[in-house]
Amino acid sequence: MARVKASHILVDNEKKANEIYEKIMGGTDFAKMAKLHSSCPSKRNGGDLGLFGKGQMVREFEDAAFSMQVGEVSKPIKTQFGWHIIKVTDKK
């Protein structure tokens, strides 16, 4: 079964998500931004969620993560939990 290893930053609004995304695209470290801004407990680990398979994450998050390349950072994605910026770090 395919699995993805990803990190994410979770915030409560699109404006903040877009601002963080722009900083990351400009070269700011993803893990640093996660530690500073994410509301998810994973922020302690720079947003690292570890490996996960299909059916373990909400659909919007999962669809994005499984369609991305390793090293790619997503534009902000809305789920029931808020706005996520996803970075895929590995695929198995």
C-alpha positions in Angstrom: 0.0 0.0 0.0 1.3 3.5 -0.9 2.2 5.7 2.0 3.3 9.3 2.1 5.5 11.1 4.7 4.5 14.7 5.1 4.7 17.8 7.3 2.1 20.4 7.5 1.3 23.8 8.9 -2.3 24.3 10.2 -3.7 27.8 10.6 -7.3 29.1 11.0 -7.6 31.4 8.0 -6.7 31.7 4.4 -4.9 35.0 4.6 -2.5 33.8 7.2 -2.0 30.5 5.2 -1.2 32.5 2.1 1.3 34.7 3.9 3.1 31.7 5.4 3.1 30.0 1.9 4.7 33.0 0.3 7.4 33.1 2.9 8.2 29.4 2.4 8.3 29.9 -1.4 10.7 32.8 -0.7 13.1 30.5 1.1 12.0 30.5 4.7 12.4 27.1 6.4 9.2 25.1 6.4 9.9 23.5 9.9 10.7 26.9 11.4 7.4 28.3 10.1 5.5 25.3 11.4 7.0 25.8 14.9 6.1 29.5 14.8 2.6 29.4 13.3 1.0 25.9 13.2 -1.9 25.2 15.6 -1.4 21.4 15.3 0.6 19.6 18.0 2.9 18.4 15.2 4.5 21.8 15.3 6.9 20.6 18.0 8.4 18.4 15.3 8.4 21.1 12.6 5.0 19.9 11.4 6.1 16.3 10.7 3.1 13.9 10.6 5.2 10.8 9.8 4.1 8.2 7.3 0.4 7.7 6.6 -1.7 5.6 4.2 -5.0 6.2 2.4 -7.9 6.7 4.7 -5.9 8.1 7.6 -6.3 11.8 6.8 -9.3 13.9 5.8 -10.0 13.6 2.1 -8.8 17.1 1.0 -5.5 16.6 2.8 -5.0 13.1 1.6 -5.8 13.9 -2.1 -3.2 16.7 -2.0 -0.5 14.8 -0.3 -0.8 11.7 -2.5 -0.7 13.8 -5.7 2.4 15.7 -4.8 6.1 15.0 -5.5 8.7 14.6 -2.7 9.9 18.0 -1.7 6.9 19.8 -3.1 5.0 22.3 -0.9 1.2 22.7 -1.5 -0.7 26.0 -1.8 -3.0 26.4 1.2 -5.7 23.7 1.3 -9.0 24.0 3.3 -10.3 21.2 5.4 -12.7 21.0 8.3 -9.8 21.7 10.6 -8.6 24.9 8.9 -6.0 25.8 6.3 -3.1 23.5 5.7 0.2 23.9 3.9 1.6 20.5 3.1 5.2 19.5 2.4 5.7 15.9 1.1 9.1 14.6 2.5 9.0 10.9 1.3 6.9 8.3 -0.5 6.9 4.5 0.1 
